[in-house]
Amino acid sequence: MPNAARPPFHLAFPVTDLAAARRFYGEVLGCPEGRSSDEWIDFNLFGHQIVAHLTPARAQESDYNPVDGHDVPVPHFGVVLSMDAFDALAARVRAAGVRFEIEPYVRFKGEVGEQATMFFRDPSGNALEFKAFADMGQLFAK
């Protein structure tokens, strides 16, 4: 559910197959479905509204930035979770046979901003990152 102190964000993103998006976001990630049409589907991603919009197939244009020894896909989106929710999601994604672009691990270990992170792609090639902090106060720490 949305938190009044932290308003939910809205993100619309392209997909090439609505049925595949429905299975991936709904069944694999466990996102409840909201409104939909023949052209788009709303999902509740941990209290945030994401909308998969059907678009014609197109070449994926991904760039990568080096972060902590890994090539991080850009663009990407996701949610900062609790450690328990992060571990549960990682297990759920792994059990569904989704290939991790970056396997779950702890980044910046022992440094400011230490966090668990993982990257994978949806069936349309959109990159997702989910992360967690043992100390949520480190989210914006410098």
Residue pairs with C-beta under 8 A, 6 or more apart in sequence:
1 47
2 8
2 47
2 48
3 47
8 47
8 48
8 49
9 48
9 49
10 48
10 49
10 50
10 51
11 48
11 49
11 50
11 51
11 77
12 40
12 50
12 51
12 53
13 50
13 51
13 52
13 53
13 77
13 126
14 52
14 53
14 54
14 55
14 58
14 124
14 126
15 21
15 52
15 53
15 54
15 55
15 122
15 123
15 124
15 126
16 54
16 55
16 56
16 57
16 58
16 123
16 124
17 54
17 123
17 124
18 38
18 39
18 40
18 41
18 52
18 54
20 122
20 123
20 124
21 41
21 52
21 122
21 123
21 124
22 33
22 41
22 52
23 123
24 122
24 123
25 31
25 33
25 41
25 43
25 45
25 50
25 52
25 122
26 32
26 33
26 43
27 96
28 92
28 93
28 96
28 98
29 45
29 89
29 92
29 93
30 89
30 92
31 43
31 44
31 45
31 50
32 43
32 44
33 41
33 42
33 43
33 44
34 41
34 42
34 43
34 44
34 49
35 42
36 42
38 54
39 53
39 54
40 51
40 52
40 53
40 54
41 51
41 52
42 49
42 50
42 51
43 49
43 50
43 51
43 52
45 79
46 79
46 81
46 85
48 79
50 77
60 125
62 73
62 74
62 75
62 125
62 127
63 73
63 74
64 71
64 72
64 73
64 74
65 71
65 72
65 74
66 72
67 107
68 107
68 108
70 102
70 107
72 102
72 119
72 129
73 101
73 119
73 121
73 127
74 127
75 127
76 119
76 126
76 127
76 128
76 129
77 126
77 127
77 128
77 129
78 128
78 129
78 130
78 131
79 130
80 130
80 131
80 132
80 133
80 136
80 139
81 89
81 130
81 131
81 132
82 132
83 116
83 132
83 133
83 134
85 132
86 104
86 116
86 118
86 130
86 131
86 132
89 130
90 104
90 118
90 130
93 100
93 118
93 120
94 100
98 120
99 120
99 121
100 118
100 119
100 120
101 119
101 120
101 121
101 127
102 117
102 118
102 119
103 118
104 116
104 117
104 118
105 116
105 117
105 118
106 114
106 115
106 116
106 117
107 114
107 115
107 116
107 117
108 114
108 115
112 138
112 141
112 142
113 138
113 141
114 133
114 134
114 135
114 138
115 131
115 132
115 133
115 138
116 131
116 132
116 133
117 129
117 130
117 131
118 129
118 130
118 131
119 127
119 128
119 129
120 127
120 128
121 127
121 128
122 128
133 139
